[in-house]
Amino acid sequence: MKKSQLAKRLAKQSGVSNAEAADRLDRVVNQIISNLRKGQSAPLPGLGHFTPGRKWDFRFEPKTKGSTETDNE
């Protein structure tokens, strides 16, 4: 999924403009990168977390009982 597609979906689900959604997405990505550059992990609640190292890594959180995966596209 491209950034513009993700921003459009975020805008639709949160009731904000596409520009505001793109700005929010940029802030999240910049915070993740900033944390990784400092050697800190960067969590994405409900999804997992990025971990620092020579090569940045993303680990998904284990599924909890009763959770389901859905794609609302």
C-alpha positions as CSV (number, residue, x, y, z in Angstrom):
1,M,0.0,0.0,0.0
2,K,1.3,3.4,-0.9
3,K,1.5,6.3,1.5
4,S,-1.2,8.3,-0.4
5,Q,-3.6,5.2,-0.2
6,L,-2.9,4.8,3.5
7,A,-3.5,8.5,4.2
8,K,-6.7,8.4,2.2
9,R,-8.0,5.5,4.2
10,L,-6.9,7.2,7.5
11,A,-8.8,10.3,6.5
12,K,-11.9,8.4,5.7
13,Q,-11.9,6.4,9.0
14,S,-11.0,9.4,11.2
15,G,-13.1,12.1,9.5
16,V,-10.3,14.4,8.7
17,S,-9.0,15.8,5.4
18,N,-6.6,13.9,3.2
19,A,-3.9,16.6,3.9
20,E,-4.4,16.3,7.7
21,A,-4.3,12.5,7.5
22,A,-1.0,12.6,5.4
23,D,0.4,15.0,8.0
24,R,-0.4,12.7,10.9
25,L,1.0,9.8,9.0
26,D,4.3,11.7,8.4
27,R,4.5,12.5,12.1
28,V,4.2,8.8,13.0
29,V,6.8,7.7,10.5
30,N,9.2,10.5,11.6
31,Q,8.8,9.5,15.2
32,I,9.5,5.8,14.4
33,I,12.6,6.8,12.5
34,S,13.8,9.1,15.2
35,N,13.4,6.4,17.9
36,L,15.3,3.9,15.8
37,R,18.1,6.3,15.1
38,K,18.5,6.8,18.9
39,G,18.6,3.0,19.4
40,Q,15.1,2.9,20.9
41,S,12.3,0.6,19.8
42,A,9.2,2.2,18.3
43,P,5.9,0.6,19.1
44,L,2.7,0.5,17.0
45,P,0.1,-0.4,19.5
46,G,-2.1,-3.2,18.4
47,L,0.3,-4.2,15.6
48,G,3.8,-4.7,17.0
49,H,7.1,-2.7,17.2
50,F,10.2,-1.8,15.3
51,T,13.5,-2.7,16.9
52,P,16.8,-0.9,16.3
53,G,19.9,-2.6,15.1
54,R,22.1,-2.8,12.0
55,K,19.0,-3.5,10.1
56,W,15.7,-2.2,11.5
57,D,13.2,-5.0,12.2
58,F,9.5,-5.1,12.8
59,R,7.9,-7.7,15.0
60,F,4.1,-8.3,15.1
61,E,2.4,-8.6,18.4
62,P,1.1,-12.1,19.1
63,K,-2.6,-12.5,18.4
64,T,-4.8,-12.5,21.4
65,K,-7.6,-15.0,21.9
66,G,-10.7,-13.8,20.2
67,S,-9.0,-11.3,17.8
68,T,-9.8,-11.5,14.1
69,E,-8.2,-10.1,11.1
70,T,-10.4,-8.1,8.8
71,D,-9.7,-6.0,5.7
72,N,-12.2,-3.1,5.3
73,E,-11.0,-2.1,1.9
